[in-house]
Amino acid sequence: MQPNDDPPPQPPVKPDPGDCCGGGCVTCVYDAYENALERYEQALAAWKARHGDA
């Protein structure tokens, strides 16, 4: 596999303070960000395992 065929995952964009409406949404933008961050960290760990010290 060529390195260009497997680029490193990109971190999620952190929401701005104004992105949260403060209405107590079931899934707040901050909750969605935390979930995306966890998925990113898992994907990054898997990518590093495939690429060693890249």
Gaussian input, Z-matrix of N, CA and C with variables (Angstrom, degrees):
# hf/3-21g

backbone

0 1
 N
 C     1     B1
 C     2     B2     1     A1
 N     3     B3     2     A2     1     D1
 C     4     B4     3     A3     2     D2
 C     5     B5     4     A4     3     D3
 N     6     B6     5     A5     4     D4
 C     7     B7     6     A6     5     D5
 C     8     B8     7     A7     6     D6
 N     9     B9     8     A8     7     D7
 C    10    B10     9     A9     8     D8
 C    11    B11    10    A10     9     D9
 N    12    B12    11    A11    10    D10
 C    13    B13    12    A12    11    D11
 C    14    B14    13    A13    12    D12
 N    15    B15    14    A14    13    D13
 C    16    B16    15    A15    14    D14
 C    17    B17    16    A16    15    D15
 N    18    B18    17    A17    16    D16
 C    19    B19    18    A18    17    D17
 C    20    B20    19    A19    18    D18
 N    21    B21    20    A20    19    D19
 C    22    B22    21    A21    20    D20
 C    23    B23    22    A22    21    D21
 N    24    B24    23    A23    22    D22
 C    25    B25    24    A24    23    D23
 C    26    B26    25    A25    24    D24
 N    27    B27    26    A26    25    D25
 C    28    B28    27    A27    26    D26
 C    29    B29    28    A28    27    D27
 N    30    B30    29    A29    28    D28
 C    31    B31    30    A30    29    D29
 C    32    B32    31    A31    30    D30
 N    33    B33    32    A32    31    D31
 C    34    B34    33    A33    32    D32
 C    35    B35    34    A34    33    D33
 N    36    B36    35    A35    34    D34
 C    37    B37    36    A36    35    D35
 C    38    B38    37    A37    36    D36
 N    39    B39    38    A38    37    D37
 C    40    B40    39    A39    38    D38
 C    41    B41    40    A40    39    D39
 N    42    B42    41    A41    40    D40
 C    43    B43    42    A42    41    D41
 C    44    B44    43    A43    42    D42
 N    45    B45    44    A44    43    D43
 C    46    B46    45    A45    44    D44
 C    47    B47    46    A46    45    D45
 N    48    B48    47    A47    46    D46
 C    49    B49    48    A48    47    D47
 C    50    B50    49    A49    48    D48
 N    51    B51    50    A50    49    D49
 C    52    B52    51    A51    50    D50
 C    53    B53    52    A52    51    D51
 N    54    B54    53    A53    52    D52
 C    55    B55    54    A54    53    D53
 C    56    B56    55    A55    54    D54
 N    57    B57    56    A56    55    D55
 C    58    B58    57    A57    56    D56
 C    59    B59    58    A58    57    D57
 N    60    B60    59    A59    58    D58
 C    61    B61    60    A60    59    D59
 C    62    B62    61    A61    60    D60
 N    63    B63    62    A62    61    D61
 C    64    B64    63    A63    62    D62
 C    65    B65    64    A64    63    D63
 N    66    B66    65    A65    64    D64
 C    67    B67    66    A66    65    D65
 C    68    B68    67    A67    66    D66
 N    69    B69    68    A68    67    D67
 C    70    B70    69    A69    68    D68
 C    71    B71    70    A70    69    D69
 N    72    B72    71    A71    70    D70
 C    73    B73    72    A72    71    D71
 C    74    B74    73    A73    72    D72
 N    75    B75    74    A74    73    D73
 C    76    B76    75    A75    74    D74
 C    77    B77    76    A76    75    D75
 N    78    B78    77    A77    76    D76
 C    79    B79    78    A78    77    D77
 C    80    B80    79    A79    78    D78
 N    81    B81    80    A80    79    D79
 C    82    B82    81    A81    80    D80
 C    83    B83    82    A82    81    D81
 N    84    B84    83    A83    82    D82
 C    85    B85    84    A84    83    D83
 C    86    B86    85    A85    84    D84
 N    87    B87    86    A86    85    D85
 C    88    B88    87    A87    86    D86
 C    89    B89    88    A88    87    D87
 N    90    B90    89    A89    88    D88
 C    91    B91    90    A90    89    D89
 C    92    B92    91    A91    90    D90
 N    93    B93    92    A92    91    D91
 C    94    B94    93    A93    92    D92
 C    95    B95    94    A94    93    D93
 N    96    B96    95    A95    94    D94
 C    97    B97    96    A96    95    D95
 C    98    B98    97    A97    96    D96
 N    99    B99    98    A98    97    D97
 C   100   B100    99    A99    98    D98
 C   101   B101   100   A100    99    D99
 N   102   B102   101   A101   100   D100
 C   103   B103   102   A102   101   D101
 C   104   B104   103   A103   102   D102
 N   105   B105   104   A104   103   D103
 C   106   B106   105   A105   104   D104
 C   107   B107   106   A106   105   D105
 N   108   B108   107   A107   106   D106
 C   109   B109   108   A108   107   D107
 C   110   B110   109   A109   108   D108
 N   111   B111   110   A110   109   D109
 C   112   B112   111   A111   110   D110
 C   113   B113   112   A112   111   D111
 N   114   B114   113   A113   112   D112
 C   115   B115   114   A114   113   D113
 C   116   B116   115   A115   114   D114
 N   117   B117   116   A116   115   D115
 C   118   B118   117   A117   116   D116
 C   119   B119   118   A118   117   D117
 N   120   B120   119   A119   118   D118
 C   121   B121   120   A120   119   D119
 C   122   B122   121   A121   120   D120
 N   123   B123   122   A122   121   D121
 C   124   B124   123   A123   122   D122
 C   125   B125   124   A124   123   D123
 N   126   B126   125   A125   124   D124
 C   127   B127   126   A126   125   D125
 C   128   B128   127   A127   126   D126
 N   129   B129   128   A128   127   D127
 C   130   B130   129   A129   128   D128
 C   131   B131   130   A130   129   D129
 N   132   B132   131   A131   130   D130
 C   133   B133   132   A132   131   D131
 C   134   B134   133   A133   132   D132
 N   135   B135   134   A134   133   D133
 C   136   B136   135   A135   134   D134
 C   137   B137   136   A136   135   D135
 N   138   B138   137   A137   136   D136
 C   139   B139   138   A138   137   D137
 C   140   B140   139   A139   138   D138
 N   141   B141   140   A140   139   D139
 C   142   B142   141   A141   140   D140
 C   143   B143   142   A142   141   D141
 N   144   B144   143   A143   142   D142
 C   145   B145   144   A144   143   D143
 C   146   B146   145   A145   144   D144
 N   147   B147   146   A146   145   D145
 C   148   B148   147   A147   146   D146
 C   149   B149   148   A148   147   D147
 N   150   B150   149   A149   148   D148
 C   151   B151   150   A150   149   D149
 C   152   B152   151   A151   150   D150
 N   153   B153   152   A152   151   D151
 C   154   B154   153   A153   152   D152
 C   155   B155   154   A154   153   D153
 N   156   B156   155   A155   154   D154
 C   157   B157   156   A156   155   D155
 C   158   B158   157   A157   156   D156
 N   159   B159   158   A158   157   D157
 C   160   B160   159   A159   158   D158
 C   161   B161   160   A160   159   D159

   B1=1.4535
   B2=1.5278
   B3=1.2939
   B4=1.4535
   B5=1.5304
   B6=1.3421
   B7=1.4809
   B8=1.5228
   B9=1.3299
   B10=1.4623
   B11=1.5187
   B12=1.3422
   B13=1.4583
   B14=1.5272
   B15=1.3165
   B16=1.4632
   B17=1.5334
   B18=1.3326
   B19=1.4639
   B20=1.5297
   B21=1.3189
   B22=1.4665
   B23=1.5272
   B24=1.3212
   B25=1.4714
   B26=1.5208
   B27=1.3048
   B28=1.4643
   B29=1.5287
   B30=1.3347
   B31=1.4672
   B32=1.5264
   B33=1.3262
   B34=1.4651
   B35=1.5247
   B36=1.3002
   B37=1.4715
   B38=1.5300
   B39=1.3294
   B40=1.4629
   B41=1.5200
   B42=1.3311
   B43=1.4630
   B44=1.5308
   B45=1.3013
   B46=1.4637
   B47=1.5293
   B48=1.3309
   B49=1.4636
   B50=1.5302
   B51=1.3124
   B52=1.4546
   B53=1.5231
   B54=1.3338
   B55=1.4701
   B56=1.5235
   B57=1.3163
   B58=1.4627
   B59=1.5234
   B60=1.3224
   B61=1.4647
   B62=1.5269
   B63=1.3547
   B64=1.4543
   B65=1.5157
   B66=1.3339
   B67=1.4570
   B68=1.5147
   B69=1.3136
   B70=1.4583
   B71=1.5248
   B72=1.3050
   B73=1.4715
   B74=1.5260
   B75=1.3153
   B76=1.4667
   B77=1.5231
   B78=1.3046
   B79=1.4571
   B80=1.5208
   B81=1.3061
   B82=1.4619
   B83=1.5258
   B84=1.3154
   B85=1.4629
   B86=1.5269
   B87=1.3196
   B88=1.4674
   B89=1.5312
   B90=1.3253
   B91=1.4668
   B92=1.5228
   B93=1.3279
   B94=1.4630
   B95=1.5248
   B96=1.3168
   B97=1.4653
   B98=1.5240
   B99=1.3269
   B100=1.4670
   B101=1.5174
   B102=1.3292
   B103=1.4651
   B104=1.5264
   B105=1.3248
   B106=1.4635
   B107=1.5248
   B108=1.3273
   B109=1.4572
   B110=1.5264
   B111=1.3112
   B112=1.4647
   B113=1.5293
   B114=1.3382
   B115=1.4697
   B116=1.5252
   B117=1.3232
   B118=1.4617
   B119=1.5290
   B120=1.3121
   B121=1.4598
   B122=1.5233
   B123=1.3258
   B124=1.4692
   B125=1.5250
   B126=1.3289
   B127=1.4615
   B128=1.5279
   B129=1.3170
   B130=1.4600
   B131=1.5271
   B132=1.3231
   B133=1.4640
   B134=1.5270
   B135=1.3251
   B136=1.4650
   B137=1.5232
   B138=1.3289
   B139=1.4672
   B140=1.5255
   B141=1.3400
   B142=1.4728
   B143=1.5159
   B144=1.3295
   B145=1.4553
   B146=1.5358
   B147=1.3282
   B148=1.4594
   B149=1.5211
   B150=1.3377
   B151=1.4521
   B152=1.5227
   B153=1.2796
   B154=1.4498
   B155=1.5240
   B156=1.3176
   B157=1.4801
   B158=1.5214
   B159=1.3109
   B160=1.4759
   B161=1.4997
   A1=108.68
   A2=116.64
   A3=122.60
   A4=109.55
   A5=118.42
   A6=120.28
   A7=113.32
   A8=117.23
   A9=120.01
   A10=111.73
   A11=117.26
   A12=121.60
   A13=111.85
   A14=117.06
   A15=121.06
   A16=109.00
   A17=117.43
   A18=119.42
   A19=110.62
   A20=116.86
   A21=119.04
   A22=110.19
   A23=116.41
   A24=118.79
   A25=110.01
   A26=115.21
   A27=121.26
   A28=108.86
   A29=116.68
   A30=119.08
   A31=110.76
   A32=115.57
   A33=118.24
   A34=110.52
   A35=115.38
   A36=120.92
   A37=108.41
   A38=115.01
   A39=119.98
   A40=109.49
   A41=117.13
   A42=118.77
   A43=111.62
   A44=114.79
   A45=120.69
   A46=108.40
   A47=118.08
   A48=120.01
   A49=112.75
   A50=118.00
   A51=121.28
   A52=113.53
   A53=117.28
   A54=120.70
   A55=112.09
   A56=117.36
   A57=121.64
   A58=108.46
   A59=116.04
   A60=119.63
   A61=112.34
   A62=117.10
   A63=120.53
   A64=113.17
   A65=116.33
   A66=120.81
   A67=115.11
   A68=117.98
   A69=120.21
   A70=112.89
   A71=116.86
   A72=121.48
   A73=110.76
   A74=115.76
   A75=121.12
   A76=109.71
   A77=117.36
   A78=121.70
   A79=107.82
   A80=115.06
   A81=121.95
   A82=109.19
   A83=117.01
   A84=120.05
   A85=110.64
   A86=117.34
   A87=120.02
   A88=110.72
   A89=117.94
   A90=121.01
   A91=110.06
   A92=116.03
   A93=120.72
   A94=110.07
   A95=117.24
   A96=121.40
   A97=110.64
   A98=117.19
   A99=120.35
   A100=111.19
   A101=117.35
   A102=120.90
   A103=110.67
   A104=116.46
   A105=120.69
   A106=110.88
   A107=117.07
   A108=121.18
   A109=110.83
   A110=117.32
   A111=120.94
   A112=110.70
   A113=116.95
   A114=120.56
   A115=110.62
   A116=116.63
   A117=121.08
   A118=110.45
   A119=117.56
   A120=120.83
   A121=111.22
   A122=117.23
   A123=120.72
   A124=110.71
   A125=116.33
   A126=120.53
   A127=110.49
   A128=117.18
   A129=121.05
   A130=110.28
   A131=117.21
   A132=120.38
   A133=110.58
   A134=117.13
   A135=120.94
   A136=110.18
   A137=117.43
   A138=121.49
   A139=110.08
   A140=116.84
   A141=120.80
   A142=110.93
   A143=117.78
   A144=120.92
   A145=110.12
   A146=117.07
   A147=120.75
   A148=112.41
   A149=117.47
   A150=121.30
   A151=113.92
   A152=118.38
   A153=120.76
   A154=111.83
   A155=116.36
   A156=121.59
   A157=112.34
   A158=118.21
   A159=120.78
   A160=112.99
   D1=129.91
   D2=177.92
   D3=-76.00
   D4=145.64
   D5=179.33
   D6=-55.60
   D7=-33.58
   D8=-179.66
   D9=-69.88
   D10=-20.43
   D11=179.18
   D12=-79.47
   D13=-13.11
   D14=-176.67
   D15=-139.52
   D16=70.31
   D17=-179.15
   D18=-69.32
   D19=156.27
   D20=178.31
   D21=-65.52
   D22=149.38
   D23=177.32
   D24=-66.61
   D25=152.15
   D26=179.31
   D27=-101.40
   D28=139.12
   D29=179.93
   D30=-67.88
   D31=153.21
   D32=176.77
   D33=-69.87
   D34=156.29
   D35=178.21
   D36=-80.98
   D37=125.27
   D38=179.24
   D39=-69.74
   D40=133.00
   D41=-179.85
   D42=-67.31
   D43=148.32
   D44=174.69
   D45=-77.27
   D46=154.91
   D47=178.55
   D48=-54.34
   D49=-33.15
   D50=-179.32
   D51=-75.56
   D52=-9.20
   D53=179.27
   D54=-73.46
   D55=-23.30
   D56=178.89
   D57=-89.42
   D58=129.24
   D59=-178.28
   D60=-82.67
   D61=-13.71
   D62=-179.66
   D63=75.49
   D64=12.90
   D65=-176.76
   D66=-90.60
   D67=5.22
   D68=178.80
   D69=71.99
   D70=36.19
   D71=-179.64
   D72=-56.03
   D73=148.08
   D74=179.00
   D75=-56.99
   D76=-45.26
   D77=174.58
   D78=-120.91
   D79=95.31
   D80=179.44
   D81=-70.14
   D82=157.32
   D83=177.40
   D84=-59.40
   D85=-29.96
   D86=178.02
   D87=-72.10
   D88=-35.66
   D89=175.18
   D90=-64.50
   D91=-44.49
   D92=179.15
   D93=-62.42
   D94=-39.62
   D95=178.06
   D96=-63.68
   D97=-45.94
   D98=179.60
   D99=-60.57
   D100=-41.05
   D101=177.43
   D102=-63.75
   D103=-43.75
   D104=179.09
   D105=-65.44
   D106=-35.97
   D107=178.70
   D108=-65.97
   D109=-40.89
   D110=176.58
   D111=-61.83
   D112=-44.91
   D113=178.41
   D114=-62.86
   D115=-40.00
   D116=178.20
   D117=-62.35
   D118=-46.27
   D119=-178.93
   D120=-62.21
   D121=-38.64
   D122=176.39
   D123=-66.44
   D124=-43.42
   D125=179.76
   D126=-65.44
   D127=-38.47
   D128=179.61
   D129=-66.43
   D130=-42.30
   D131=177.96
   D132=-61.50
   D133=-41.95
   D134=178.46
   D135=-65.81
   D136=-40.76
   D137=178.94
   D138=-63.00
   D139=-44.58
   D140=178.90
   D141=-62.82
   D142=-36.78
   D143=178.62
   D144=-64.99
   D145=-35.74
   D146=179.00
   D147=-74.47
   D148=-28.97
   D149=-172.26
   D150=-111.21
   D151=2.24
   D152=178.95
   D153=63.50
   D154=-124.87
   D155=-175.75
   D156=-92.05
   D157=31.67
   D158=-176.15
   D159=-61.64

